[in-house]
Amino acid sequence: MALTPEARRTFTRLFGTEPTPHPTDPELYEILQNEIFGEVFSTGVLTDVERELLTVTALAAMQTLPQLKAHVAAALRTGASPLQVRETIYQCAPYIGFPKTLNAIATANEVFEAEGVALPLPTAGTVSPDEREAVGAAIQTPLYGQEVKEVFAALPEPYGEFLPHLLTSNAFGDIETRGVLDVPTRELIVLVVVAALGAATQLGPHVAGAIRAGNSRQKVAAALVQVLPYIGGPYAMSGLALVAGYDENSPSQAYR
């Protein structure tokens, strides 16, 4: 098997060098490069920047840091700004936890420094501590309704009230209100994180949330197909099955 012309062109565009045969596993690398760079990259509605930011998302979620380093560099090479890359990784924090986010951002910062990018990057926060819950709820409620409050109200106190507050204030108030990336993009990132984690219970609401945020079903499907070779077919196809069967008139049953 040899690399297709499309795979070769895409690889060179992303990584700035012609692909060469791998010294120990050339067949495996040809298979994966033909699938990712030949087929997946040439199918669907995503730009190179969108594809690379979603790939960065999946790799950060899985903590595959050597590959993350390569794709942070590829994201910059295709035209993503350091701020876009940083915000992509920050958006993962409520879902993968802060230790993994710190690992991912440290990897990205290595690439930024190697590229001569001055750190720290400019701030992007837009809300104050006393308004984070209200502003977060203004984003969350149109996308996800009141389901979190309703389902977790049965938790022992104080968690019946504290957990919804924490989710709204952090995931939406602290993070999703930040600048640089818009809400539709952030919701695609969240969906990819959830898929990469194999969090099946949360997939349904996050497919719906990504669509309600303004992404077309085609774009949501494209995001999951883009990361399929990285996160594995079963995880991606669980989300794609929900996209295929999405009914905007059916309420989510995410946490039941």
Secondary structure, DSSP 4 states (H G I P E B T S, - for coil): ----HHHHHHHHHHHSS-----SS-HHHHHHHHIIIIIIITTSSS--HHHHHHHHHHHHHHHT-HHHHHHHHHHHHHHT--HHHHHHHHHHHHHHH-HHHHHHHHHHHHHHHHHTT--SSPPP-----TTTHHHHHHHHHHHHHTTHHHHHHTTSPTTHHHHHHHHHIIIIIIIIIT-SSS-HHHHHHHHHHHHHHHT-HHHHHHHHHHHHHTT--HHHHHHHHHHHHHHH-HHHHHHHHHHHHT--TTSPP-TT-
